């Protein structure tokens, strides 16, 4: 697991998604000790939250842009 993502607030969507995919692959591969599996799971939860926040922000921007373009009246 990469330590470059120690500050999760600085991750882009792509970085968080890529690290999340690596975490999932590690968990699915099996053979990981329980304590490491728990740490990976927790990191995966953090990364999933970051990805969701990015997606929610993008959705809000799209909705705001649509509202500006929608004819009023």
FENCOR-V330571 format. One record per residue. N is the residue number from 1. RES is the residue in one small letter. PHI is phi in whole degrees, -180 to 180 (* if undefined). PSI is psi in whole degrees, -180 to 180 (NA if undefined). NEAR is the number of other ideal C-beta (glycine too) atoms within 8 Angstrom. Layout:
n=N res=RES phi=PHI psi=PSI near=NEAR
n=N res=RES phi=PHI psi=PSI near=NEAR
This chain:
n=1 res=x phi=* psi=143 near=9
n=2 res=x phi=-83 psi=137 near=6
n=3 res=x phi=-92 psi=-1 near=5
n=4 res=x phi=-68 psi=-16 near=4
n=5 res=x phi=-101 psi=30 near=11
n=6 res=x phi=-60 psi=-36 near=5
n=7 res=x phi=-101 psi=96 near=6
n=8 res=x phi=-67 psi=-24 near=10
n=9 res=x phi=-66 psi=-22 near=4
n=10 res=x phi=-90 psi=-1 near=4
n=11 res=x phi=-79 psi=138 near=12
n=12 res=x phi=-78 psi=169 near=6
n=13 res=x phi=-59 psi=-45 near=10
n=14 res=x phi=-64 psi=-41 near=6
n=15 res=x phi=-64 psi=-46 near=9
n=16 res=x phi=-64 psi=-43 near=15
n=17 res=x phi=-65 psi=-42 near=10
n=18 res=x phi=-64 psi=-45 near=8
n=19 res=x phi=-66 psi=-38 near=14
n=20 res=x phi=-61 psi=-41 near=12
n=21 res=x phi=-63 psi=-39 near=8
n=22 res=x phi=-65 psi=-40 near=10
n=23 res=x phi=-62 psi=-46 near=13
n=24 res=x phi=-62 psi=-43 near=9
n=25 res=x phi=-61 psi=-42 near=8
n=26 res=x phi=-63 psi=-44 near=10
n=27 res=x phi=-67 psi=-40 near=11
n=28 res=x phi=-73 psi=-24 near=6
n=29 res=x phi=-70 psi=-22 near=7
n=30 res=x phi=74 psi=179 near=4
n=31 res=x phi=74 psi=9 near=3
n=32 res=x phi=-94 psi=131 near=9
n=33 res=x phi=-57 psi=153 near=5
n=34 res=x phi=-56 psi=-47 near=5
n=35 res=x phi=-63 psi=-38 near=6
n=36 res=x phi=-70 psi=-38 near=8
n=37 res=x phi=-61 psi=-42 near=10
n=38 res=x phi=-65 psi=-42 near=8
n=39 res=x phi=-65 psi=-42 near=9
n=40 res=x phi=-63 psi=-42 near=13
n=41 res=x phi=-61 psi=-47 near=9
n=42 res=x phi=-62 psi=-42 near=8
n=43 res=x phi=-64 psi=-41 near=11
n=44 res=x phi=-60 psi=-40 near=12
n=45 res=x phi=-63 psi=-43 near=8
n=46 res=x phi=-61 psi=-46 near=9
n=47 res=x phi=-66 psi=-39 near=16
n=48 res=x phi=-63 psi=-39 near=9
n=49 res=x phi=-65 psi=-43 near=8
n=50 res=x phi=-61 psi=-47 near=12
n=51 res=x phi=-60 psi=-44 near=12
n=52 res=x phi=-64 psi=-38 near=8
n=53 res=x phi=-63 psi=-42 near=8
n=54 res=x phi=-62 psi=-45 near=11
n=55 res=x phi=-66 psi=-41 near=9
n=56 res=x phi=-63 psi=-41 near=8
n=57 res=x phi=-64 psi=-42 near=8
n=58 res=x phi=-64 psi=-42 near=8
n=59 res=x phi=-63 psi=-42 near=8
n=60 res=x phi=-63 psi=-40 near=8
n=61 res=x phi=-65 psi=-41 near=8
n=62 res=x phi=-64 psi=-45 near=8
n=63 res=x phi=-64 psi=-39 near=8
n=64 res=x phi=-65 psi=-41 near=8
n=65 res=x phi=-65 psi=-39 near=8
n=66 res=x phi=-66 psi=-40 near=8
n=67 res=x phi=-64 psi=-37 near=7
n=68 res=x phi=-66 psi=-35 near=6
n=69 res=x phi=-86 psi=-19 near=5
n=70 res=x phi=-68 psi=134 near=6
n=71 res=x phi=-67 psi=136 near=3
n=72 res=x phi=-98 psi=132 near=3
n=73 res=x phi=112 psi=NA near=2
